[in-house]
C-alpha cells in the first residue's frame, strides 16, 4: 500500500482565499483535470457534486473529504486544498473547513479507497498536523508533511 504522499502531486494542489464551497469544489476539480488526473471533466465534476448533495463530506475538525470513484480513472490521487479562510461545509461537527482532501480513483477499488480515507482520518486527528497543514505555503510543504520521518 502506498504512503499518502505518493498519491499527491505538486501540480495538483489548491491554495485559496475563496469562501464559497461550490466554487472551491469546482476549482479543485478543474485542477484535477488540468493536472491530468481525470479525463472526463464533466463526469468527475458531476460525481463530486452529486456525492456532496447526498451528505456533506465535512468529516469534522476543520477537514472535508469530497471524493468520487469513476471509470476511466487509472489510479487514486489526492488533491489537497488549503483554505486561508474557514468555509461553512455543513460538517458533522458544525465547524468550518480549512483543509480539503479531494480523492479520485477507479470505481472498482473500494478497499483501496477505504485505506486512503482511513489514513487521512488518522493523519488529521492530530491537531499539530492539521495546524502545520493549514499553515503550509507550497505544494512541497504539504507533501513533506505526509512523508514519514526518519
N, C-alpha and C positions, 0 to 999 in steps of 0.2 A: 504494500500500500504506500502510495506517495505521501510525502510530507505536504502540509498545507501550502507552503511557499512554492512548491513545484506546480501548483495549479494557477499560480499568479504570473502575470506578465506586466512588465513596467509600462507597456503601451496600452494596457487595459485597466487603468486606474482613473478615479474621478475625484477631484478636489473641487468643492463648490461652496458658494455662499447662498445658493438658491434655497428658498424656504417653502417650496411647493412640492409635495410628494410626487404628484404625477409628472411634473417637469423633471424631477430628479430621476425617476424611473425611465422616462423617455430618453434622457441624456445618457444614462448608463447603458441602455440597450443599444443606442446609436454607437457608443464607444465599443461595445462588444462586436458590432458589425464592422466598424472601421478597423478594428484590430484583427479581423478575420476569424473570430471565434464562432460566429454564426453565419450561415449562407443565406438564409431567408429572413430578412429583417422584419417584415410584416408579421410573419408567422410567430417569430420569437416574441415580438412586442405584444401581440395579441395574447400569447400564452402567459406572459408575465402579468399583464393587466387582468386577465381572467382569474389567475390564481390569487391576486391581491383582492379582487372583488369577493371571492369566497370568504376570506378571512384575512385580516391584517397579518403581514409577515413580521411585524414588530414583536420580537421574542422577549423583550424586556431588557433592562439595564442599558438602555440607550442604543440598542442594536436591532437592526432589521435584516432579514434573510430572504429577500424575494428570490424565486427560483422557477426554473422551467426545464423539463427534460423533453427534447424534441428529436424526431427522426431527422437525420442529416447532420446532427452534431456528433463529431467523431470522438471527442474527449471532453472530460469535465474541465471547467475553468471557473475561476472566482474573480469577479470584478469587485474591487474594493472601492467604496465611496466614503470619503472623509468630508463631513459637512461642518462648515465653520459655525453655523447657527443650528441649534437643535430644531428638529422639524416634527410636528404632530404626525404620527404614523398610526394612530389608534392602536398602540401597542398593548399587549396583555396587562402590563403594569401601569398603563396610562402615562408613562414617561415619554418625553420626546426622544427622537432618534438622532444620533450624531454619527453613527457608523453603520454602513450598509454593505453587506456581502451579497452580491448578486451571483447566484450559482446557475450555470447552464451545463447541460450534458446530454448524453444519449438517453433515449427514452426507455431503453431496455436494461438499465443497470441500476436498479433501485438500491441494492445493497451498497454499492459504491457511493451513491448519493447520501445514504444514511450515515456512512462512515465519515464523509466530509462534513456533513452537518454536525455530527456529534463532536468532531474535533474542533469545529468553530465554536460551538457552545462551550466546550471545556476551556478553550483559549479565552473566551470573553467573560468567563466567570470571574477572572482576576481583575479587580479594579485597577491595579497597577498597569496591566497590559492594555486595558481599554483607554486609560489616560494617555499612555505612550502612543497608542494608535491615533487617538484624536488629535494629538499634537504633531503627528508626522507631517512633514512638508514636501516630501517627494516620494515617488514610487519606490525608489531604492530603500528609503527609510521604512516604508510599510513592509516590504518583503523581508527586510532584515529582522523585523520584529517576530516573524514567523519561523525563522531559521533556528534550529536547535543550537543552544550554546555549548561550546566545547568545554 
